[in-house]
Amino acid sequence: VNKPHRRQPEQDKEHCVPLLAIDYFFMGQDDGKCMPNLAVICSITRMCFSKPVLKKGADEHTVKMLQDALNKLGHHRVVFKSDQEPSSVALKHRAANDTPERELVMEESPVGDSQSDGL
């Protein structure tokens, strides 16, 4: 017998701020020869977004991809979580500056604690 998908009670959804975890990853053996990808996952909807980006950091293409994900999710207040990698931090700050209609709270996981990066 298949178990139903996990559901979050409606009252919990109203009272918690969604956590949006972002991280870069590579598909291949050699990071230097592979195009980076950006992964985004929402703690409330459990929706995942992943797309190849031209480079790590806060370039226009990557910021637009992140803004598109925010628009699809529709959250107006979000906790943005990532590792402390400068490219991830720069991307979050640029996205926050470019979307003043949303409240984006920045959070970085502790150094060396890769387990706390995701959801």
Salt bridges, closest charged atoms under 4 A:
GLU10 OE2 - LYS13 NZ 3.83
ASP68 OD2 - LYS64 NZ 3.19
GLU85 OE2 - LYS56 NZ 2.54
ASP98 OD2 - ARG94 NE 3.17
GLU101 OE2 - ARG102 NH1 3.73
GLU103 OE2 - ARG77 NE 3.06
GLU107 OE2 - LYS81 NZ 3.59
GLU108 OE2 - LYS92 NZ 2.67
